[in-house]
């Protein structure tokens, strides 16, 4: 009998178990909610419609945060506010958990309707929102997070236990804050699971790629809570509280500041884009001038990021590492004669340090984060450093040194006609000879792991 066995067909081909589990759970929860609401009818349809529209509108005006995180602050705040909605203009509500899930799900689906329009002539290959796996996972995560908040708050409110807290007293606010904090932690955990899954698997041809560790992904998401995340939670709580006094006017009134915050984030994103263009130009300058082989900077950056993920670096640290790896050879532009094949790893240590310092001086004048210039300045320092001890040389500098040496040795092997796999083994053997003396032992061991995963 030909064909895969049923058990094999059921397994996710990409190995992203968390992403598949989140999608299935969200789809099942939404289906159950829609069936329940259809069976019993919609409680307070005007209120449900208002929140549905707010969520859909908020999803249409998304922003991209550092680390390539897509977020819909207004939609998220509106969904959280509906999950935590108690009295409305002094009158009790009774929509319950499943209606919160149904309203949030319908709002998310409505936000995808613009994708039904025909592609714009200038963008014939534009993908609809539902065809974007990251967008689908974000929607599934949002649905589960809101469902969790509603499952904690709504049964307690509808049973009358929350009535013991006076809406005008501090106890009610403390209770809402606790529920919102739990919901934020739930969302951060789901986001970390999804982010770990989406950084797994083979990377681009230019270099290997490994998955971000869950601990590092969770740390990134928790740090993000202190940025736009705290504004989303605060706005959701504020809308739910204000609706008790002013009704649905609280929705546009208290979401306006969050919209202004989105404008500020968009401007910050434009600044980051300009920084990225500057870094890309500097990285290509050494190749255009003939100082380094074509694609060297990109290969070193890809390998460095793979090593950083394996060693548990977070998103911000990986971004700085990538910037420094892309510009690690800028100092070669000061040389009168190019280094053969741009292989700085084969130069004497003093010459490597001079090139690194010159490159750091150039980078410090470009407006990129100062940590990038510091990492480049230290990447040729003797290991374990002038003062001794593992902490004397930044981990990012140690990672880039190994990644750069690996690519230089591979380039030399290619020049001798050696195959890629054999060249990698030869380079790894050379790096292991300097393990603990010239190169960080942990980074060399990580390269052995990452290289094996890339060829598997």
C-alpha positions in Angstrom: 0.0 0.0 0.0 1.6 3.3 -1.1 1.4 6.7 0.5 2.2 7.9 4.0 0.6 6.2 7.0 -2.3 8.1 8.6 -0.1 9.0 11.7 2.5 10.6 9.4 -0.1 12.7 7.6 -1.4 14.0 10.9 2.1 15.2 11.9 3.0 18.8 11.1 5.6 18.7 8.4 7.4 21.8 9.6 7.7 20.6 13.2 6.0 23.7 14.6 3.9 21.9 17.2 3.0 25.0 19.2 1.7 26.9 16.2 -0.5 24.0 15.1 -1.8 23.5 18.6 -2.7 27.2 19.0 -4.5 27.3 15.7 -6.5 24.1 16.4 -7.4 25.3 19.9 -8.5 28.8 18.6 -10.5 27.3 15.8 -12.3 24.9 18.1 -13.0 27.6 20.7 -14.4 30.0 18.0 -16.6 27.3 16.5 -18.0 26.4 20.0 -18.6 30.1 20.7 -20.4 30.8 17.4 -22.6 27.8 17.9 -23.5 28.8 21.4 -24.3 32.4 20.5 -26.3 31.3 17.5 -28.3 28.9 19.7 -29.1 31.4 22.5 -29.0 34.7 20.7 -26.8 37.8 21.1 -27.0 39.6 24.4 -27.1 43.4 24.0 -26.6 43.3 20.2 -25.8 47.1 20.0 -22.9 46.7 22.5 -21.6 43.5 20.8 -21.8 45.3 17.4 -19.8 48.3 18.7 -17.0 46.2 20.1 -17.0 44.0 16.9 -16.5 47.2 14.8 -13.7 48.5 17.2 -11.8 45.2 17.1 -12.1 45.0 13.3 -11.0 48.6 12.8 -8.1 48.1 15.2 -6.9 45.0 13.3 -6.9 47.0 10.1 -4.5 49.6 11.5 -1.7 47.3 12.6 1.9 48.3 13.4 5.2 46.5 13.3 7.2 46.5 16.5 11.0 45.8 17.0 11.7 42.2 16.4 9.3 42.0 13.5 6.3 41.7 15.9 3.0 42.7 14.3 0.6 44.2 16.8 -2.9 45.7 16.6 -3.1 47.8 19.8 -6.6 49.2 19.3 -8.1 45.8 18.4 -6.3 44.1 21.3 -7.5 46.8 23.8 -11.0 46.6 22.5 -11.1 42.8 22.8 -9.7 43.0 26.4 -12.2 45.7 27.3 -15.1 43.6 26.2 -13.8 40.6 28.1 -13.6 42.8 31.3 -16.8 44.6 30.7 -19.0 44.7 33.8 -21.7 47.3 34.2 -22.6 49.5 31.3 -24.0 52.9 32.2 -24.7 51.5 35.7 -26.7 48.5 34.3 -25.3 44.9 34.5 -24.3 43.0 31.4 -24.7 39.3 30.7 -22.9 38.5 27.5 -20.6 35.9 29.1 -17.4 34.2 28.0 -18.5 32.6 24.8 -20.0 35.8 23.4 -16.7 37.6 24.1 -14.9 34.9 22.1 -17.5 35.1 19.3 -17.4 38.9 19.1 -13.6 38.9 19.0 -13.5 36.2 16.4 -16.0 37.9 14.1 -14.0 41.2 14.5 -10.8 39.4 13.5 -12.5 37.8 10.5 -14.0 41.1 9.4 -10.6 42.7 9.4 -9.6 40.2 6.7 -12.4 41.2 4.3 -10.3 43.9 2.6 -8.1 41.0 1.4 -11.0 39.8 -0.7 -10.6 42.8 -3.0 -8.8 42.2 -6.3 -5.0 42.7 -6.2 -3.8 46.2 -6.9 -2.1 46.5 -10.4 1.0 47.7 -8.6 0.9 44.7 -6.2 -0.3 41.8 -8.2 1.2 39.2 -5.8 -0.2 40.6 -2.6 -1.2 37.8 -0.2 -4.5 38.0 1.6 -4.3 38.2 5.4 -5.5 34.6 5.9 -2.6 33.3 3.6 0.0 34.8 6.0 0.8 32.1 8.6 2.2 34.7 11.1 -1.0 36.8 10.8 -3.1 33.6 11.4 -1.1 32.7 14.4 -1.4 36.2 15.8 -5.2 36.1 15.4 -5.3 32.6 17.1 -3.2 33.9 19.9 -5.4 36.9 20.4 -8.5 34.8 20.5 -7.1 32.5 23.1 -5.8 35.3 25.2 -9.1 37.2 25.2 -10.9 33.9 25.9 -8.7 33.4 28.9 -9.4 36.8 30.3 -13.2 36.4 29.7 -13.1 32.9 31.3 -11.6 34.4 34.5 -13.8 37.6 34.7 -17.2 36.9 33.2 -18.2 33.8 35.4 -17.3 35.7 38.5 -19.1 38.8 37.4 -22.3 37.0 36.2 -22.4 34.9 39.4 -22.5 38.1 41.5 -19.2 37.6 43.3 -17.8 40.7 41.8 -20.7 42.7 43.2 -19.0 42.5 46.6 -16.5 45.0 45.2 -17.9 48.5 44.8 -17.3 49.8 41.3 -16.3 53.1 42.9 -13.8 51.5 45.3 -10.2 50.4 44.8 -11.0 46.6 45.2 -12.7 46.5 41.9 -9.8 48.1 40.1 -7.3 45.8 41.8 -9.4 42.8 40.7 -9.5 44.1 37.1 -5.8 44.7 37.2 -5.1 41.2 38.4 -7.2 39.6 35.7 -5.6 41.9 33.0 -2.2 40.9 34.3 -3.0 37.2 34.1 -4.3 37.7 30.5 -1.1 39.6 29.5 1.0 36.8 30.9 -1.1 34.2 29.0 -0.7 36.2 25.8 3.1 36.6 26.4 3.5 32.8 26.9 1.6 32.0 23.7 3.6 34.6 21.8 6.8 33.1 23.1 5.8 29.6 22.0 4.8 30.8 18.6 8.0 32.9 18.2 10.1 29.9 19.2 8.4 27.8 16.6 8.7 30.3 13.8 12.4 30.7 14.3 13.0 26.9 13.9 13.9 25.1 10.8 16.4 25.6 8.0 17.4 29.1 7.2 18.3 30.8 3.9 21.0 29.4 1.7 23.4 32.0 2.9 23.6 30.4 6.3 22.1 28.1 9.0 19.2 28.9 11.2 18.2 27.5 14.6 15.2 28.1 16.8 15.0 30.8 19.4 15.0 29.3 22.9 11.7 29.5 24.7 13.3 31.2 27.7 14.7 33.9 25.5 11.5 34.3 23.5 9.5 34.6 26.8 11.9 37.2 28.1 11.5 39.3 24.9 7.7 39.1 25.2 7.7 40.1 28.9 10.0 43.1 28.1 7.5 44.0 25.3 4.8 44.2 28.0 6.4 47.3 29.4 6.1 49.1 26.1 3.0 49.0 23.9 1.8 46.0 25.9 1.2 48.1 29.0 -0.6 50.7 27.0 -2.9 48.1 25.5 -3.7 46.6 29.0 -4.2 50.0 30.5 -6.5 51.1 27.7 -8.6 47.9 27.9 -9.1 48.3 31.6 -9.8 52.0 31.3 -12.5 51.4 28.6 -14.2 48.7 30.6 -14.3 51.0 33.7 -15.3 54.1 31.8 -18.1 52.2 30.0 -19.8 51.7 33.3 -20.3 55.5 33.6 -20.4 56.9 30.0 -21.4 53.9 28.0 -20.2 53.2 24.5 -18.7 56.7 24.2 -15.8 55.3 26.2 -14.7 53.3 23.1 -13.6 56.2 20.8 -12.8 58.5 23.7 -10.2 56.4 25.4 -8.8 54.6 22.4 -7.7 57.9 20.8 -4.5 58.1 22.9 -3.6 54.6 21.8 -4.0 55.7 18.2 -1.6 58.6 18.8 0.8 56.1 20.3 0.6 54.1 17.1 1.7 57.1 15.1 4.7 57.5 17.3 5.6 53.8 16.9 5.3 54.2 13.1 7.8 57.1 13.2 10.1 55.0 15.3 9.8 52.2 12.7 10.8 54.7 10.0 13.9 55.6 11.9 14.8 51.9 12.3 14.3 51.4 8.6 16.7 54.2 7.9 19.2 52.7 10.3 18.8 49.4 8.5 19.5 51.0 5.1 22.6 52.6 6.5 23.9 49.3 7.8 23.2 47.5 4.6 25.1 50.2 2.6 28.1 50.0 4.9 28.0 46.2 4.7 28.0 46.3 0.9 30.7 48.9 0.7 33.5 46.5 1.4 32.2 44.1 -1.2 31.8 46.8 -3.8 35.3 48.1 -3.1 36.7 44.6 -3.5 37.9 44.1 0.0 35.7 41.2 0.9 34.0 38.4 -1.2 30.5 38.8 -2.3 28.0 37.8 0.3 30.6 37.5 3.1 28.9 40.0 5.5 25.5 38.4 5.0 26.9 34.9 5.6 28.7 35.9 8.7 25.5 37.7 10.0 23.4 34.6 9.3 25.8 32.3 11.1 26.2 34.7 14.0 22.5 35.0 14.5 22.1 31.2 14.4 24.8 30.9 17.0 23.1 33.6 19.1 19.8 31.8 19.0 21.5 28.6 20.0 23.1 30.4 22.9 19.9 31.9 24.1 20.1 35.5 23.0 16.9 37.5 22.9 15.4 39.4 20.0 17.0 42.8 20.8 20.4 41.2 21.4 20.1 39.3 18.1 19.3 42.5 16.2 22.4 44.2 17.6 24.4 41.1 16.9 23.2 41.1 13.2 24.1 44.8 12.8 27.6 44.3 14.2 28.1 41.1 12.1 27.1 42.9 8.9 29.6 45.8 9.6 32.4 43.8 11.1 34.7 44.4 8.1 34.1 48.1 7.6 37.6 48.8 9.0 39.1 47.1 6.0 38.2 50.2 3.9 41.1 52.0 5.6 43.6 49.5 4.2 45.9 50.5 1.3 45.9 47.0 0.0 43.0 44.5 0.4 43.6 41.4 2.5 43.6 38.3 0.2 40.0 37.1 0.0 39.2 39.6 2.8 40.2 36.9 5.3 40.9 39.0 8.4 40.8 35.8 10.6 44.2 34.8 9.0 45.9 38.1 9.9 48.1 38.6 13.0 46.1 39.5 16.1 47.4 43.1 16.3 46.3 43.8 12.7 42.9 42.3 13.4 42.5 44.6 16.4 43.6 47.7 14.4 41.0 46.9 11.7 38.3 46.3 14.3 39.0 49.6 16.1 39.0 51.5 12.8 35.7 50.0 11.9 34.3 50.8 15.3 35.2 54.5 14.8 33.3 54.6 11.5 30.3 52.8 12.9 30.1 55.1 15.9 29.5 58.0 13.5 26.6 56.4 11.6 23.9 56.8 14.3 23.5 53.0 15.0 23.2 51.9 18.6 26.5 52.4 20.4 26.6 48.7 21.5 27.2 47.8 17.8 30.4 49.9 17.7 31.5 48.4 21.0 31.0 44.9 19.8 32.9 45.5 16.6 35.8 47.2 18.5 36.2 44.1 20.8 35.7 41.3 18.3 39.5 40.8 17.7 40.5 41.1 21.4 42.3 38.0 22.7 40.1 35.5 24.3 39.4 35.3 27.2 40.3 39.0 27.1 42.9 41.4 28.4 41.6 41.2 31.9 40.9 37.5 31.8 37.6 35.8 32.5 34.7 35.0 30.1 33.0 38.4 30.7 35.8 40.6 29.5 34.9 40.3 25.8 31.2 40.7 24.9 29.5 37.5 23.9 28.4 39.1 20.7 32.0 39.9 19.8 33.1 36.3 20.5 30.2 35.0 18.3 31.1 37.2 15.4 34.8 36.2 15.6 33.9 32.6 15.3 31.4 33.2 12.5 33.9 35.3 10.6 36.7 32.8 11.0 34.4 30.0 9.9 33.4 31.8 6.7 37.0 32.9 6.0 38.2 29.3 6.3 35.3 28.0 4.1 36.2 30.6 1.5 39.8 29.4 1.5 38.6 25.8 1.2 36.5 26.6 -1.8 39.5 28.3 -3.4 41.3 24.9 -3.2 38.3 23.1 -4.8 37.2 21.5 -1.5 33.5 20.6 -1.2 31.2 22.5 1.1 30.8 19.6 3.7 34.5 18.8 3.8 35.3 22.5 4.0 33.0 22.9 7.0 34.6 20.0 8.8 38.1 21.4 8.1 37.1 24.9 9.3 35.5 23.4 12.4 38.7 21.5 13.2 40.8 24.6 12.9 38.4 26.5 15.2 38.5 23.6 17.7 42.3 23.8 17.8 41.9 27.4 19.1 38.9 26.4 21.4 39.3 28.1 24.8 42.4 30.1 23.7 41.5 32.1 20.6 37.8 31.3 20.3 35.1 30.9 23.0 34.6 27.2 23.6 30.8 27.6 24.0 30.5 29.4 20.6 32.6 26.7 18.8 30.5 24.0 20.3 27.4 25.9 19.2 28.8 26.1 15.7 29.2 22.3 15.6 25.5 22.0 16.6 24.2 24.6 14.2 26.3 23.3 11.3 24.9 19.8 11.9 21.3 21.1 11.9 21.9 23.1 8.8 23.0 20.1 6.8 20.5 17.6 8.2 
